[in-house]
Amino acid sequence: MGQRDLCPKSSKLKSTQAAYKAYDQSVKALAAKDIAKATMLAKQAIAAEPREARFQELG
């Protein structure tokens, strides 16, 4: 298994990283009772990764 084999897999992880970061920030905003910010961040996460069920729960 060479570096070439890992590139497509790591590429997918890198492309979804921003969505998961937005999700994490959304959860923190929700805990701080900042509903507007939580909603905005959840929508960003959903837009980037619409098939992730956890993101849909917040949106």
C-alpha positions in Angstrom: 0.0 0.0 0.0 1.7 3.1 -1.2 1.2 6.8 -0.7 -0.9 6.8 -3.9 -3.4 4.4 -2.4 -4.1 6.8 0.5 -4.5 10.0 -1.4 -8.2 9.5 -2.3 -9.1 8.5 1.2 -7.2 11.3 2.9 -8.6 13.7 0.3 -12.2 12.9 1.4 -11.2 13.5 5.0 -9.7 16.9 4.2 -12.7 17.9 2.2 -15.1 17.2 5.1 -12.9 18.7 7.8 -14.5 22.2 7.6 -18.0 20.6 7.9 -17.1 18.8 11.1 -15.4 21.9 12.5 -18.6 23.9 11.8 -20.6 21.1 13.5 -18.4 21.2 16.6 -18.7 25.0 16.8 -22.4 24.7 16.4 -22.7 22.3 19.3 -20.6 24.7 21.5 -22.8 27.7 20.4 -25.9 25.7 21.3 -24.5 24.9 24.7 -23.9 28.6 25.2 -27.5 29.2 24.2 -26.5 31.2 21.1 -29.2 29.8 18.9 -28.6 32.1 15.9 -24.9 31.2 15.7 -25.6 27.5 16.2 -28.2 27.5 13.4 -25.8 29.3 11.0 -23.0 26.9 11.7 -25.3 23.8 11.4 -26.4 25.0 8.0 -22.8 25.4 6.9 -22.0 21.9 8.0 -25.1 20.5 6.2 -24.2 22.4 3.0 -20.8 20.9 3.0 -21.8 17.4 4.0 -25.5 16.9 3.5 -25.5 13.1 4.1 -24.2 13.4 7.7 -27.1 12.6 10.0 -25.5 14.4 13.0 -25.5 17.6 11.1 -29.2 17.2 10.2 -30.1 16.8 13.9 -28.9 20.4 14.6 -30.2 22.0 11.4 
